[in-house]
Amino acid sequence: MNLPVAAAMLSRRACFFPLLSGIGLLSIHGRADAGAQVEEPLVDSVRTALSSAVSNSAPPVPEFFDTESRLKYLRWLGHMSERLKRQKPDWNVRKEFLQTTWYESKRAGLETSLVLGLIQVESNFRKFAVSSVGARGYMQVMPFWTRVLGDGDAAKLFHMQTNLRFGCVILRHYLDRENGNLFLALGRYNGSRGMAPYPNAVLGAKKRWELTPA
């Protein structure tokens, strides 16, 4: 995908994005031990496109243009809610998290099951997870991204939608860089490009969050 198209996709509210993984779940102390993205120089046009994608403040409220789409979403929400109940017992917390994950993954053009799988591997759904190298939140986003794409306030990565927004935009960026190769993109997200454990873990976790046909 060329940059102008990618930028347009990322900036449109109608657009939608995912991630998963499986090595390095949290310890009992709440730390995460997964890998981390590596800071790389970005050309100005790419930085501008990514910054625009991150800064869009549209609320994660699903919009549907027909009854069938709405019913499909509600069915998905019900099934995912049951699967997430152990990690997030409170229904309102669970609903907000799933709604936001659905919105941000779709917005970035990612499969929601992929994003949920990545979150499972990276943080085991812990909002305040911190890895040994400083990656933060649900999607274990490295703090340098807030400096590269935002105002530099790494504390914002503990805000649910902000963390999911950054994570999905970053994964989309890596997918584009790898010409759609999910294996390589996941490795790049984890800082282990070309090695199999992390992509395999994410893709394995993804299966838990797939909705089978009725």
C-alpha positions as CSV (number, residue, x, y, z in Angstrom):
1,M,0.0,0.0,0.0
2,N,1.5,3.4,-0.9
3,L,1.8,6.1,1.7
4,P,-1.0,8.5,0.6
5,V,-3.4,5.6,0.6
6,A,-2.2,4.4,4.0
7,A,-2.5,7.9,5.4
8,A,-6.0,8.4,4.1
9,M,-7.0,5.0,5.6
10,L,-5.5,5.8,9.0
11,S,-7.1,9.2,9.2
12,R,-10.6,8.2,8.2
13,R,-12.9,7.4,11.0
14,A,-14.5,4.7,8.9
15,C,-11.2,2.8,8.7
16,F,-10.4,0.1,11.1
17,F,-7.0,-2.3,12.5
18,P,-5.0,-6.0,15.0
19,L,-2.2,-7.8,17.0
20,L,-1.5,-10.9,18.9
21,S,1.3,-12.9,20.5
22,G,2.3,-15.5,23.0
23,I,5.7,-15.3,24.8
24,G,6.1,-13.4,27.9
25,L,3.0,-13.2,30.0
26,L,2.9,-11.3,33.2
27,S,4.6,-12.5,36.3
28,I,2.7,-12.5,39.6
29,H,4.1,-9.0,40.2
30,G,2.4,-7.6,37.2
31,R,5.5,-7.2,35.0
32,A,5.5,-8.3,31.4
33,D,8.5,-9.9,29.8
34,A,7.7,-9.8,26.1
35,G,10.0,-8.2,23.6
36,A,9.6,-4.6,22.3
37,Q,9.6,-2.5,19.2
38,V,12.9,-1.1,18.2
39,E,13.1,2.6,17.4
40,E,13.8,3.3,13.8
41,P,14.2,6.5,11.8
42,L,11.0,7.5,10.1
43,V,10.8,9.8,7.0
44,D,8.7,12.9,7.6
45,S,5.8,11.7,5.4
46,V,5.5,8.5,7.3
47,R,5.8,10.2,10.7
48,T,3.1,12.7,9.7
49,A,0.7,9.9,8.6
50,L,1.3,7.9,11.8
51,S,0.9,10.9,14.0
52,S,-2.4,11.8,12.2
53,A,-3.6,8.3,12.8
54,V,-2.8,8.4,16.5
55,S,-4.2,11.9,17.1
56,N,-7.7,11.3,15.7
57,S,-9.9,11.7,18.8
58,A,-13.0,10.0,17.5
59,P,-14.7,8.1,20.3
60,P,-14.8,4.3,20.0
61,V,-18.6,4.1,19.4
62,P,-19.5,1.4,16.9
63,E,-21.7,2.7,14.0
64,F,-23.8,0.4,11.9
65,F,-25.7,1.2,8.8
66,D,-27.9,-1.9,8.8
67,T,-29.5,-4.3,11.3
68,E,-27.5,-7.3,10.1
69,S,-24.2,-5.6,10.9
70,R,-25.4,-4.6,14.3
71,L,-26.6,-8.0,15.2
72,K,-23.3,-9.5,14.0
73,Y,-21.4,-7.2,16.3
74,L,-23.7,-7.9,19.2
75,R,-23.2,-11.7,18.7
76,W,-19.4,-11.1,18.6
77,L,-19.6,-9.0,21.8
78,G,-21.5,-11.7,23.6
79,H,-19.1,-14.5,22.7
80,M,-16.0,-12.5,23.4
81,S,-17.4,-11.3,26.7
82,E,-17.8,-14.9,27.9
83,R,-14.2,-15.7,26.9
84,L,-12.8,-12.7,28.7
85,K,-14.8,-13.0,31.9
86,R,-12.0,-14.5,33.9
87,Q,-9.6,-11.7,33.1
88,K,-12.2,-8.9,33.4
89,P,-15.0,-10.0,35.7
90,D,-16.9,-6.7,35.6
91,W,-19.3,-6.5,32.7
92,N,-19.0,-2.8,32.1
93,V,-15.2,-2.9,32.1
94,R,-15.3,-5.9,29.8
95,K,-17.7,-4.3,27.4
96,E,-15.8,-1.0,27.2
97,F,-12.5,-2.9,26.6
98,L,-14.0,-5.1,23.8
99,Q,-15.9,-2.2,22.2
100,T,-12.7,-0.1,22.1
101,T,-10.5,-3.0,20.8
102,W,-13.1,-3.8,18.1
103,Y,-13.2,-0.1,17.1
104,E,-9.4,0.4,17.0
105,S,-8.6,-2.8,15.2
106,K,-11.2,-2.2,12.5
107,R,-10.1,1.4,12.2
108,A,-6.5,0.2,11.5
109,G,-7.6,-2.5,9.1
110,L,-6.6,-5.4,11.4
111,E,-8.5,-8.5,12.5
112,T,-9.9,-8.0,16.0
113,S,-9.0,-11.6,16.9
114,L,-5.4,-10.8,16.0
115,V,-5.3,-7.8,18.3
116,L,-6.9,-9.7,21.1
117,G,-4.4,-12.5,20.7
118,L,-1.5,-10.1,20.8
119,I,-2.9,-8.5,23.9
120,Q,-3.2,-11.9,25.5
121,V,0.4,-12.7,24.8
122,E,1.8,-9.2,25.6
123,S,0.0,-8.4,28.8
124,N,-2.6,-11.0,29.5
125,F,-5.1,-8.2,29.5
126,R,-3.4,-6.2,32.2
127,K,-3.9,-2.5,31.7
128,F,-0.9,-1.4,33.8
129,A,1.6,-4.1,32.6
130,V,5.2,-3.0,32.2
131,S,7.9,-5.1,30.6
132,S,11.5,-5.5,31.7
133,V,12.4,-3.0,28.8
134,G,9.7,-0.5,29.7
135,A,6.9,-1.4,27.2
136,R,3.6,-0.4,28.6
137,G,-0.1,-1.3,28.8
138,Y,-2.3,-3.8,27.0
139,M,-0.3,-3.8,23.8
140,Q,3.1,-3.2,25.4
141,V,3.9,-0.1,23.5
142,M,7.4,1.3,23.9
143,P,7.5,4.9,25.4
144,F,9.6,6.2,22.5
145,W,6.5,6.1,20.3
146,T,4.9,8.9,22.3
147,R,7.9,11.1,21.6
148,V,8.0,10.1,17.9
149,L,4.2,10.4,17.2
150,G,2.8,12.5,20.1
151,D,3.6,14.8,22.9
152,G,6.1,12.6,24.6
153,D,3.9,11.8,27.6
154,A,4.5,8.1,28.1
155,A,2.0,8.0,31.0
156,K,-0.8,8.2,28.5
157,L,0.1,4.6,27.4
158,F,-1.8,3.4,30.4
159,H,-5.0,5.0,29.1
160,M,-6.9,2.2,27.4
161,Q,-7.9,3.8,24.1
162,T,-4.6,5.5,23.7
163,N,-2.7,2.3,24.2
164,L,-4.9,0.4,21.8
165,R,-4.7,3.2,19.3
166,F,-0.9,3.3,19.3
167,G,-0.5,-0.5,19.2
168,C,-2.9,-0.9,16.3
169,V,-1.3,2.0,14.3
170,I,2.2,0.6,14.9
171,L,1.2,-2.9,13.9
172,R,-0.4,-1.5,10.7
173,H,2.8,0.4,10.0
174,Y,4.8,-2.8,10.3
175,L,2.5,-4.7,8.1
176,D,2.8,-2.1,5.4
177,R,6.6,-2.1,5.8
178,E,6.6,-5.9,5.4
179,N,4.2,-5.8,2.4
180,G,1.5,-7.6,4.3
181,N,3.7,-10.3,5.7
182,L,2.1,-10.9,9.1
183,F,4.9,-13.2,10.3
184,L,7.5,-10.6,9.7
185,A,5.3,-7.7,11.0
186,L,4.7,-9.5,14.3
187,G,8.4,-10.2,14.7
188,R,9.1,-6.5,14.1
189,Y,6.5,-5.5,16.6
190,N,8.2,-7.7,19.2
191,G,11.7,-6.7,18.2
192,S,12.4,-10.3,17.0
193,R,12.0,-10.0,13.3
194,G,12.6,-13.3,11.5
195,M,12.3,-15.5,14.5
196,A,9.4,-17.8,14.9
197,P,8.4,-18.0,18.6
198,Y,6.6,-14.6,18.9
199,P,4.6,-14.8,15.7
200,N,3.7,-18.4,16.4
201,A,2.5,-17.5,19.9
202,V,0.4,-14.6,18.6
203,L,-1.2,-16.6,15.8
204,G,-1.9,-19.4,18.2
205,A,-3.5,-17.1,20.7
206,K,-5.5,-15.5,17.9
207,K,-7.5,-18.7,17.5
208,R,-9.1,-18.3,20.9
209,W,-10.6,-15.0,19.8
210,E,-12.0,-16.1,16.4
211,L,-15.8,-16.3,16.1
212,T,-16.9,-19.4,14.4
213,P,-19.9,-19.2,12.1
214,A,-23.3,-19.9,13.8
